[in-house]
Amino acid sequence: MDNILSVLIFFPLLAGLLGFVVNKNSIRVYGIAVASIEFLLSLWLWMSFDATHAGFQFVESIPIIKEFGISYYIGVDGISLFIIIMATLMTLIGIVALEIKKDIKNLIITLLFLEVAMIGVFVALDAIMFYLFWEFSLVPMLYIIGAWGGDRRLYAAVKFFLYTFAGSLIMLVGMLYVAYVYHSVSGSWSFAITDWYALVLPLDVERWLFWAFFLGFAIKVPMFPFHTWLPYAHGQAPTVGSVILAAVLLKMGTYGFIRFSLPMFPDASVAYIVPIAIIAVIMIIYTAMVAYAQEDMKQVIAYSSVSHMGVIIIGTFAMNAEGITGSVFLMLSHGIVSGALFLLVGSIYDRRHTKLMSEFGGLASVMPKYAVIYGIMLMASVGLPLTIGFVGEYLSLVGFFRVSPTLTLLAGTSIIIGAVYMLTLYKRTFFGPVTNKANEVLSDLNGKELSALIPLVAIVVWLGVYPKPVLEPIDNSVKALVSFMHEKAQTPEAKETIVVSKLKREAK
Amino acid sequence: MLTPISIDLESLNLITLSPMLIAICGALLILIVDLVKPKLDKTLYVMLTMLILFVDLVSTYSATINERGFFDLMLVDGVSVIAQLIILTTSLLFIPLALTASNRRFHEYSYPEYFALFLFMVAGFQFMVSSDNLILIFVGLETASLSLYTLIALHNTRGAHEAAIKYFTMGALAAGFFLMGSAVIYAITGSVELYEVANILQSKMDDTGLMLPVVGGFVLMLVAVGFKVSLFPFHTWTPDVYEGSSAPMAGYMSIVPKLAMVVVAMRIFGMYINLDIETISYTIIIIAVITMTLSNMMALVQTDVKRMLAYSSISHAGFIMAALALGTTKANSAIFLYYGFFMVTNLGAFAMLWISHHKSKRHHERYDHPFSKFSGMIHKSPMAAVIMGIFMLSLAGVPPFSLFWGKLYLISSVVDFAAATEETKYIVLAIIMVLNSAIAAYYYLKLIIYMFLKPADESSGIVYVNQSRALNTVIGVLAILAIMSIFYVQPLMEFVTYLVSASGY
């Protein structure tokens, strides 16, 4: 099926529109069915994906505005493939675990529209298409936070929207500038990323454009000091909102760096490694410390998620195959692990209607299954070997070690501080005697929650032990990307920093 | 003894007048019908007006472009055709809304004079955009404006009278400035034909002491344009006038009169910009930047949706003026594209204000359309809330809704200009423009939040009386145009660019 990417985009859209007709008592089953079909389609995409081929596959291109070079241009490579699968998986799991009863029909339809936007962002190869899906993803998320969130949901929703909107508009100016440069060089308009890759820009222009794109992506990631919207968004969002936000929406930013910033501005990216790495290290250490100081379980996970995004940034700006592969893999593992942790917090919140750690204690004896799954996810989040978290974090740090051992050392503290706040959380919540009477009668995870969480546990262990089937396609595409950047780089420092892995050269 | 002047009818090229003549004859026809048989129902007049506008639209569309006629007073170029098409389409979408209103609350539509005046106004705007003779432009401007003041006043509420008087006073002032500006231009060059003025100015550019009167004439013209397009600091009438007029009328006023004046500005200022007088384009840009920023700030604090939309349309006017100052073909095409998309959304948004109102007259309330009126609309009237939400997102420039494409092209024209001239200040302009879009997103979101995320106020007694078939059809058409814009951007852009570049802008 050559048009599978279009099917992936438009199937949830169609299903969402048809969903308006479905009765609200049956909508949950409808949602699960649609999300499962979408997930199976994405698995089919993986099956028919040629892992040995590094370039874009399943490419489709239909011009939308010919004069202005905007086209419906989509494709997938090893970097985006697994993020797409993760997006469909997390949507499915989010819908399966849904506890919300109020206006459930609207929620499920909104989630399906959100899925359209998420898939669209990761398959778009045209900058305007990318921007279109990127901006459109804000609307469903605004509604999810604003309609089903906590007490300060309106503030959180608006803050989320405006922050991202402002950043991405600056990015839009950058895109238009690149398009103009392309037009003045080649004589025709094009917003296709693959065309833009071929563009060698003057160094000063490249630097300005790098920051324009940086602003758009950094707010989404979110990088320090633009991270302030995220704790509010997570704090107020319903469980399913947090799961999707942490698992997929944040990845749009880091994916943007790999898809746009690195190949388009290799020299600028190399020139700004140090400032960006310093921001990332601040982000890692500072937010980890903030996480330690939180009383609210969900906030701990929200801040820990920002902290881990810092490691992804470090890996991305390592400028070598190990680092970038690691960061892509870390995106996946972070998505699965933080998604699972938000689900776990959500299920305790549904039982007790509080997320404060001080309210709990000794839960391990009351809810053993819950404690086991929580423990596994926590270890994966910290980056214990043989869990999914270890692979990406290790590769990212190894990659960056070549650039700067000192900064890598500082970034590595994320594992230590991470262990500190996560284990403290675990200790205060699960161990010791049951201090609070209300906790004595809590029921353990029910079938619905288990069916959402057990697949995630399986993935965490499977990819922790044997990451090769996922790592290999990523690695192929990343190596091609790195060698492309190496060729494109103009300054000698950039050529030196962007290390093409040896294997690749031998193969040549 | 006077020698008889012989004029060849051929040389008059009367065909250039045909679109306006259709509108004027139509208006006279309506008056005659009323004279012969009074007390006919408004449905007849609405349909007649629509038919006349339709014929007018067809004759405009089929006009051969770059024709002059009637002693060279008329100039049918691409810009005039595209502007007339937008004006007529907006009018065609506006007039059916008259069917909606109950005769008791909106009795203005039961007078046939309303429709005659409306057609006279349309003809006035058509004259305004299809001439480069300052006198004819003035005549068109006054014909249109005087009819428009009356149309507002016919609404016959206290607010409407206030609005009409306010608009009249400001309009008269603007007309005065326009005349003085024309006089100054005539004094320097001895002509009121813009193409001749441009030639004479070009040849005199090196004269010392010419700059002062040239810039002086420009400033007077800028004041006149500023009043009509509502630029800072001449924008203060806008929210009050919009508030006083009926909601669809306000939507109409946010598009058609402004567009006509923008075309005039394009002709007059385009001449100055082509002469490379830098002060002039900087002045326009500075005013544009202040206009969009200030009105955005004002819109943030409004408590009434209609006033918020009024300030928002001022800020959109600022956007357009910024592009106008560049004077490139792309920027000028972007202006029309922007207006086309803006028409789709803004007329829709204003018409939506109309669908609900309070059951009882609320004399103690300051505003007719406070935000709270819309709270929880999603539960009472989900379809309406979704459509209004889409209009708001479109105004905010969220893709893929219509105004996004207008914004994209407009900002792209600014970025192109910056890259082509290698001037960083135009990049700054582009960034100011996008930041303003981000600020604007807040107040559009505010309405969405009220509609979707706030609980409904049960005690308010809001009824949806006006939701008739005509209104639903018009809003439905506009909503479909707003959502499906991605499918017709390409031909529209092609058409606009062709017409604009054909007329040399």
Interface residues (C-beta under 8 A of the other chain):
Chain A: P63 I64 I65 K66 E67 F68 I128 Y131 L132 E135 F136 L138 V139 L142 Y143 G146 A147 R153 L154 A157 V158 F161 L162 F165 A166 L169 I170 L172 V173 L176 Y177 A179 Y180 V181 H183 S184
Chain B: L393 A396 V398 P399 P400 F404 L408 Y409 I411 S412 V415 D416 A418 A419 A420 I427 A430 I431 V434 L435 S437 A438 A441 Y442 L445 I448 I449 F452 L453 I486 V489 Q490 M493 E494 T497
